[in-house]
Amino acid sequence: MPERSSFDYAVIRIVPRVDREEFVNAGVILFCKSRGFLGAQVEFDEGRLRALWPRLALEEVRAHLEAIPKVCAGGREAGPIGMLSARERFQWLVSPRSTVIQLSAVHSGLCDTPEQALDHLFQRLVAVPAS
């Protein structure tokens, strides 16, 4: 049996009105140091967000969400943050903030492969089942 690896993850949340503390899960960021993996999956349900806050600037939210996987990938395309180590990028991404896009507390787990763990967490915590 292959050795399992520990990982840390956080759920990406969209909080349309910070004062009301209502949110919609919109993605997962996962970091697995032993496998050198930092990745994210993002997606959001416009209808659910519009129900919470009809005037939310969805294109702006989308642009910020799309930047998260780029920061995870690193490199010059991700700006100055992209030049940091994977651990530093993860810590920067999951830092507490009081903006429309927020992160849950960091949780830990064990996995066979971080890619499968990321997909499993995304399906369980974020993906909206087809109607």
KEZA-916411 format. One record per residue (C-alpha): x negated, y negated, z negated; residue in one letter; residue number from 1. Coordinates in nm, 2 decimals. Each point is the difference from the previous one (the first is absolute). Layout:
BEGIN
u; v; w; drenlo; tigu
X; Y; Z; A; NUM
...
% end
This chain:
BEGIN
u; v; w; drenlo; tigu
0.00; 0.00; 0.00; M; 1
-0.15; -0.34; 0.09; P; 2
-0.08; -0.24; -0.28; E; 3
0.27; -0.25; -0.07; R; 4
-0.09; -0.37; -0.01; S; 5
0.14; -0.27; -0.23; S; 6
0.15; -0.31; 0.15; F; 7
0.16; -0.33; -0.11; D; 8
0.30; -0.16; 0.16; Y; 9
0.23; -0.29; -0.03; A; 10
0.34; -0.07; 0.16; V; 11
0.03; -0.32; 0.21; I; 12
0.32; -0.19; -0.09; R; 13
0.18; -0.29; 0.16; I; 14
0.14; -0.23; -0.27; V; 15
0.22; -0.25; 0.19; P; 16
0.07; -0.21; -0.31; R; 17
-0.27; 0.04; -0.26; V; 18
0.23; -0.15; -0.26; D; 19
0.26; 0.28; 0.04; R; 20
-0.27; 0.28; 0.00; E; 21
0.20; 0.20; 0.26; E; 22
-0.22; 0.18; 0.25; F; 23
0.00; 0.24; 0.29; V; 24
-0.28; 0.25; 0.04; N; 25
-0.19; -0.07; 0.32; A; 26
-0.31; 0.22; 0.00; G; 27
-0.27; 0.19; -0.18; V; 28
-0.37; -0.07; -0.04; I; 29
-0.22; 0.30; -0.09; L; 30
-0.37; 0.02; -0.10; F; 31
-0.20; 0.32; -0.03; C; 32
-0.36; -0.08; -0.09; K; 33
-0.13; 0.36; 0.03; S; 34
0.13; 0.02; 0.36; R; 35
-0.09; -0.36; 0.09; G; 36
0.36; -0.07; 0.09; F; 37
0.20; -0.32; -0.03; L; 38
0.32; -0.02; 0.20; G; 39
0.35; -0.14; 0.00; A; 40
0.33; 0.06; 0.16; Q; 41
0.25; -0.29; 0.02; V; 42
0.36; -0.03; 0.12; E; 43
0.31; -0.19; -0.12; F; 44
0.37; 0.01; 0.04; D; 45
0.11; -0.35; 0.12; E; 46
0.37; 0.07; -0.10; G; 47
-0.09; 0.07; -0.36; R; 48
-0.22; -0.31; -0.02; L; 49
0.27; -0.22; 0.16; R; 50
0.24; 0.13; -0.26; A; 51
-0.23; -0.12; -0.28; L; 52
-0.09; -0.33; 0.16; W; 53
0.16; -0.10; 0.34; P; 54
-0.25; -0.29; 0.06; R; 55
-0.31; 0.21; -0.04; L; 56
-0.26; -0.08; 0.27; A; 57
-0.03; 0.36; 0.13; L; 58
-0.26; -0.08; 0.27; E; 59
-0.23; -0.15; -0.27; E; 60
0.05; 0.30; -0.22; V; 61
-0.07; 0.24; 0.29; R; 62
-0.32; -0.19; 0.08; A; 63
-0.13; 0.04; -0.36; H; 64
0.10; 0.36; -0.02; L; 65
-0.18; 0.08; 0.33; E; 66
-0.32; -0.15; -0.15; A; 67
-0.01; 0.26; -0.27; I; 68
-0.10; 0.30; 0.22; P; 69
-0.26; -0.22; 0.16; K; 70
-0.15; -0.09; -0.33; V; 71
-0.01; 0.37; -0.09; C; 72
-0.18; 0.08; 0.33; A; 73
-0.26; -0.27; -0.08; G; 74
-0.23; -0.17; 0.24; G; 75
-0.01; -0.35; 0.15; R; 76
0.36; 0.02; 0.13; E; 77
0.11; -0.01; -0.36; A; 78
-0.18; -0.32; -0.08; G; 79
-0.23; -0.05; -0.30; P; 80
0.18; 0.26; -0.21; I; 81
-0.06; 0.25; 0.27; G; 82
-0.38; -0.02; -0.07; M; 83
0.04; 0.13; -0.36; L; 84
-0.03; 0.36; -0.10; S; 85
0.31; 0.22; 0.02; A; 86
0.03; -0.01; -0.39; R; 87
-0.02; -0.38; 0.00; E; 88
0.25; -0.03; 0.28; R; 89
0.24; 0.24; -0.19; F; 90
-0.04; -0.21; -0.32; Q; 91
0.06; -0.32; 0.19; W; 92
0.31; 0.15; 0.17; L; 93
0.16; 0.12; -0.33; V; 94
-0.09; -0.31; -0.21; S; 95
0.31; -0.14; -0.17; P; 96
0.17; -0.29; 0.17; R; 97
0.32; -0.18; -0.02; S; 98
0.08; -0.04; 0.37; T; 99
0.26; 0.15; 0.23; V; 100
-0.23; 0.30; 0.06; I; 101
-0.10; 0.18; -0.32; Q; 102
-0.14; 0.33; -0.11; L; 103
0.11; 0.25; -0.26; S; 104
-0.23; 0.11; -0.27; A; 105
-0.28; 0.23; 0.12; V; 106
0.08; 0.37; -0.04; H; 107
-0.22; 0.31; 0.04; S; 108
0.03; 0.34; 0.15; G; 109
-0.18; 0.30; 0.15; L; 110
0.00; 0.10; 0.37; C; 111
-0.14; 0.24; 0.25; D; 112
-0.03; -0.28; 0.25; T; 113
0.06; -0.37; -0.06; P; 114
0.18; -0.04; 0.34; E; 115
0.26; 0.26; -0.10; Q; 116
0.04; -0.16; -0.34; A; 117
0.06; -0.34; 0.15; L; 118
0.26; 0.13; 0.24; D; 119
0.17; 0.20; -0.28; H; 120
0.02; -0.30; -0.23; L; 121
0.12; -0.23; 0.28; F; 122
0.28; 0.25; 0.10; Q; 123
0.10; 0.04; -0.37; R; 124
-0.02; -0.36; -0.11; L; 125
0.05; -0.22; 0.30; V; 126
0.15; 0.16; 0.31; A; 127
0.37; -0.06; 0.06; V; 128
0.18; 0.32; 0.10; P; 129
0.16; -0.01; 0.34; A; 130
0.38; -0.05; -0.03; S; 131
% end
